[in-house]
Each structure stands twice: as C-alpha cells, then as structure tokens.
C-alpha cells in the first residue's frame, strides 16, 4: 500500500503534571494504578518530531500519581535511528527523512499502515523490570497474532516479534526515572519497500513482513485497537512475570532467592540505569 505522506498535524498537547489521583472508595490509589489498564489516546497520523518531543515532555512531567498511557498512532514516512545507530545501516539513497532519537539500537522505518503503540509507563509502580516490560510487549503481539492463526515468536538477543524468519513487529524503549517511552511498531498493511534501503534494526538482509501479507486483513484502526487490547491485558495487574525483578533499583519482596542473589539483582539494575540509561531497541 502506497500513500501520500507528509501530513502535518497538531502536536499532541503536553500533559498536566499530576502528583495525586482522585480515588473512588477506599484503598491505595497507587495500587489501583498498578493494576489498571493504561489510558489509551488515539493520535491518528502524527508527524514524528512533535510526537517524540511530546513523549519526552510527558515523561519529564510525570508525578507519582500520573496515570500510565498508551498512544496509538501511525507516522508519515520516517527512519528513526537509536543511540547505537551506525552509518553502514543508514538509508542508501532514499529521500525519506531520518530522525536521530534517544532510544537504544539501530535504524527502523515507520510509515502509514503501521500500527504504533507508544508505551508510557511507571515501571516501578507496576513492579516491572525493563526486561519484564519487553517480554510483556512481545507477548501482547504474539497473543494478537495467535488470535488470527499466526505463530509469532521471539528471537534470543534480537527483541521484537517474528513470523518464521521475518520480523513483523519492532520494539524500542527508553526509560528515565523508572518511566518508559517509545514502544512497539506492528506492520499491518504498508509499503515495505523503504525497509530495503536500510539494514532493519541493524541486521543486513533481515526479512520484514506485515499482517496483510500473512493473510490477516485488518484496517489500521482495527489492528491498533487489537494491539491496545493485547497490551492492556499484558500490562495490567500487579502479578509479575516469574523470575522478574520487582522494579528498576529495588529488590523484589517475598522472593525465594537468597539475600545474596537479591542484592546482586539490585546492583545489576542500578548499573544498567547508570551506564546504559536503559535504552532498548530491536
């Protein structure tokens, strides 16, 4: 599918800073937030640069009671390059703009017909580690594919979701102050040709696919809502994945690990925060 692109839309508004939430009935509001589905915001076709700035503002303005959000959207054609981006993976002669951004990893492509969900979460409040968040996002896409008869899979060392040898969903995250932004991009029904001008996610020759080519014919709004539902189910609830650290910078309560192992896990999480600044992408 090939569409005319650069459509300029109004920048998503910066959220108000919230330090508390209204509650209905008794109970700790932070417990309710931890167990709740993120608030879904539908932004339509949104230019990359203002959306990127809005994500950073939202994260910087968060208070302890700020509800988590999922932003559903698609972008006009753009390549995004993470902090580890290397010149040899960049576009070869393409006229599509390139945005250098603060997630980890290499280069990927966004364009109309791709369902993007930006995941703006307070990881500490949800008791999630960064690796736990990655697993839950991947599982949400795998569950969505399974509902349509497709077997999605992970690849060790190459986060994202694959069907056979081809990547159908790319994942990129940044975590600051225990809160995430960026997210996941699911190829629905788009022009895949721009992927041929790059090494997708830094892998020369990586095959890329989409739902339409796999026999799943959903409109972009349908796919976006299905993705939001799957992510909401995967991210809600206080239960943690087995073996997952409680949160960046804290040891899990009630763990069966020995105190020495718990302390080691704490220091690894802190080391990751200080050195890698928790950028993640594939």
PyMOL commands that set and color helices and strands:
alter all, ss='L'
color gray80, all
select helices_A, chain A and resi 29-35+48-61+87-89+123-126+130-146+193-197+200-202+212-214+220-235+259-275
alter helices_A, ss='H'
color red, helices_A
select strands_A, chain A and resi 39-45+69-74+78-81+98-100+107-110+114-120+161-163+166-176+179-187+279-281
alter strands_A, ss='S'
color yellow, strands_A
deselect
rebuild
show_as cartoon
